[in-house]
């Protein structure tokens, strides 16, 4: 999927949320692309400060879908993250 054909549907620090949304998109046959970005230091520095950081927030997860599938995917993401509540 080329960058001009996709749209960001989720950005999270939660691996659990990322996997739940990814599985839901796959179950609904919505093609997706993803990437992870290490987030320690935020300024590009890797220091000893990360030894005391919560490991669950050391990575940022991104999910992308094709633009034509964005509305459907956005609805599914909201449903997954809110537990089906509106």
C-alpha positions in Angstrom: 0.0 0.0 0.0 1.5 3.3 -1.1 1.5 6.3 1.3 -0.8 8.3 -0.9 -3.4 5.4 -0.8 -3.6 5.1 2.9 -5.0 7.0 5.9 -4.1 6.7 9.6 -6.8 5.0 11.6 -5.1 4.4 14.9 -2.1 5.7 16.9 -1.6 4.2 20.4 0.9 3.2 23.0 -1.2 0.2 23.9 -0.1 -3.1 22.3 -3.3 -4.6 23.5 -5.5 -2.0 21.7 -3.3 -2.2 18.6 -3.7 -6.0 18.4 -7.5 -5.9 19.1 -8.0 -3.4 16.3 -5.7 -5.2 13.9 -7.5 -8.5 14.5 -10.9 -6.8 14.0 -9.7 -5.2 10.7 -8.5 -8.6 9.5 -11.7 -10.3 10.5 -13.7 -7.7 8.5 -11.3 -8.2 5.5 -10.0 -4.6 5.6 -6.5 -4.4 4.3 -4.1 -2.6 6.7 -0.5 -1.5 7.1 1.2 -0.8 10.3 4.4 0.5 11.8 6.0 0.8 15.3 8.2 3.7 16.4 10.4 3.5 19.5 9.5 6.4 21.7 12.2 6.5 24.3 14.0 9.8 24.6 11.6 11.6 22.1 14.6 13.7 21.1 16.5 10.9 19.6 18.6 10.4 22.7 18.9 7.0 24.3 19.8 7.6 27.9 19.8 5.7 31.2 16.5 7.5 31.9 14.7 4.7 30.1 15.6 2.2 32.9 12.9 3.7 35.1 10.3 4.2 32.4 7.1 2.2 32.1 7.9 -0.3 29.3 4.3 -0.3 28.0 4.9 3.3 26.7 8.2 2.8 25.0 6.7 2.1 21.6 4.1 3.9 19.6 1.9 1.8 17.2 0.4 3.1 14.0 -2.3 1.5 11.8 -3.2 2.6 8.3 -6.0 1.5 6.0 -6.8 2.3 2.3 -8.6 5.6 1.9 -11.6 3.9 0.4 -12.0 1.7 3.6 -11.3 4.5 6.1 -14.9 5.2 7.2 -15.7 1.5 7.8 -12.4 1.0 9.6 -12.9 4.1 11.8 -16.3 2.8 12.8 -14.7 -0.6 13.8 -11.9 1.1 15.7 -14.3 3.1 17.7 -16.4 0.0 18.4 -13.4 -2.0 19.6 -12.0 0.8 21.8 -15.3 1.7 23.4 -16.4 -1.9 23.9 -19.4 -1.5 21.5 -20.8 1.5 23.5 -21.6 4.7 21.8 
